[in-house]
Amino acid sequence: MKERKTLPAGEALAAQAAEALPAPQPAAEGAQEGALVVNKKAFVRELAMKIVFIVAAALFVVVVGVICVYLLASAIPTIAEIGFVKFLFGSTWLPSSGYYGVGTLIVGTAYSTACALVIGVPVGLLVAVFMAFYCPRWLYKIMKPVTNILAGIPSIVYGYFGLVVIVPIVRESFGGGGTSLLATAIILGIMILPTIISISENALRAVPKSYFEGALALGATKERAIFRTMFPAAKSGVVTSVILGLGRAFGETAAVVLICGNAAIFPGSLLDPIRTLSSNIASELAYSTGLHREALIACAVVLFVFILFITVIVMLLRRKKR
Amino acid sequence: MAKQLVLKEGEVDTRGIVPINRQSFKDKLRAYLRKPCSFAGFLLVMLASLVTVALVLWILVYVLKQGIPYLKPKMFAWRWSYDNMSMLPSLINTLVISLISLAVAGIVGVFAAIFMVEYAKSTNIFVKIVRVAAETLSGIPSIVYGIFGMMFFVELLGWGYTLLGGALTMAMMILPLTMRTTEEALLAVPDSFREGSYALGAGKLRTIFVIILPAAIPGIVSGVILGLGRVVGETMALVYTAGSAFNVRYAAGPMGQGCTLTVYMYSLITEGNKYAGEAWAVAVVLVVLVVLINGAAEFVGNKLKKEY
């Protein structure tokens, strides 16, 4: 859309540039006029398409810019109206009585993400080790699609699976309502597995083979070589995978809203229901109006700002690796 | 009569030789028992992998078992009603949204990738900014996209809930994916292709469209298919942009409102236990679609590797 809008301008620019610049190959004296015209036409076409490509690339920046500006512009007045401290640190979310504190939601999000990492990271890293060092070729051809399927299953299916299978299991074996921090953490832990597996596996594979062989030659067992030599060498990639998994767990909505219990309280134990920032939005946006709705949008902005932080951290890590 | 072994020049009789580093199972076990920590590590690795595979199988089998009994022909009736709870309209809506978003994200992503690989130097500051932007886009949670799409397409542009709005929101989401995969595909095309084309007198544009893009097509297509997988599986970005209303009579056009398969499943679940079977049936269709899409992406992507 935007592209089409800027295209005529781009073409005009191209024409201008073509006029200002000399033709790429100034024809020798007496050369045919025709060839020159064709050359010029080709030049304009090349330049026009180059500008189209640049516009396409610039569109990325435009989209991010528009999202940033638009979200922040609509959230800042809301937060100012509610009061910055009251909004971020208030522990009561009761829109019907005018309380808009997202403290409990932030804590709920942080707890569910942390617990998901506790479940997902060890398993994910161990599976990554298996895929990088133990897996025979024929098995790898099965394991890779399996992890891809894990990544591809829609989050709503995970949520429903959690609601119908995991929640009753939690309820029967530990008591409580079932829809709880624990159930959320289990499902989120499963959901971040593929992210952690694939990125860590790539990081482990990128470590020079000589490190591994050197460790073996010095008498280390295979496991020692992997966990004491390869892992430290692949540290930045592994950390990146964990942070990306964190980002996924943090923003996950469709699965969480079904199984977290949606109670805006500080969870006292693993079996208490929680409410995350994202599930708060999903469960209330449909019927909200006025300030309530604005406050929900502000919740999305809190999520967004946090994800921006995560992106910056990931980028710094990548730079370090290079 | 014993068969005489005939050795060619340079060959060695290997029949009696046992490699000294060959470990039997017993040797391995003995070595492991001497190093319990290593043994524990080995067991943990195996256990985690087994658990993961078992988990995937469990989810797949459970979904299929619950859903297949409900996959009756009436679930695919042309018109939705409370009697048949047909998922066909939402399936068609999913298709419409996929087509539009893939077209937009495909074109913009491929063009941007062409710029990044063929035109710009990687030290260029603009290239760095675009990379940062792409990275940011790929990290934003879907609910934030949903909120943005709602504020921008539904309210600011005044479209209301439309499939087009949903599709454009999805296009923003999968832009970084199509760009990254296209970039990789373009980088995989050997430089000799470019040089040969230039040497024959082709311009840059002709080289890109006639030589490089056809060679990179498998990679690009596999990226687009992965994008399709994400669109099919997305819920939250579409609820507030394409509409979640429970009155999906027909499949909608691009400017109509309608729900996709995932959103339909979401609304079935939030209705309570009444439509559990139907929800599982939709889940089956979703999972089968996703597995097929993943397989297709893998298949096409492998083709790329074989060629060069």
Interface residues (C-beta under 8 A of the other chain):
Chain A: M1 E3 A42 R45 E46 M49 K50 V52 F53 I54 V55 A56 A57 A58 L59 F60 V61 V63 V64 V66 I67 Y70 L71 S74 P122 V123 L126 V127 V129 F130 M131 Y134 M143 P145 V146 T147 N148 I149 L150 G152 I153 P154 S155 I156 V157 Y158 G159 Y160 F161 L163 V164 V165 I190 L193 I197 T221 K222 E223 R224 I226 F227 L244 G247 F250 G251 E252 T253 A254 L258 S278 I281 A282 L285 A286 L296 I297 A300 L303 F304 I307 L308 I310 T311 V314 M315
Chain B: A31 Y32 K35 C37 S38 F39 G41 F42 L44 V45 M46 L47 A48 S49 V51 T52 V53 L55 V56 I59 L60 Y62 V63 Q66 I107 V108 G109 F111 A112 I114 F115 M116 E118 Y119 A120 F126 V127 I129 V130 V132 A133 A134 E135 T136 L137 G139 I140 P141 S142 I143 V144 I147 F148 M151 F152 L168 M172 L175 P176 M179 G203 K204 L205 G229 V232 G233 E234 T235 M236 V239 Y240 S244 T262 M265 Y266 I269 A276 A279 W280 A283 L286 V287 V290 V291 I293 N294 G295 E298
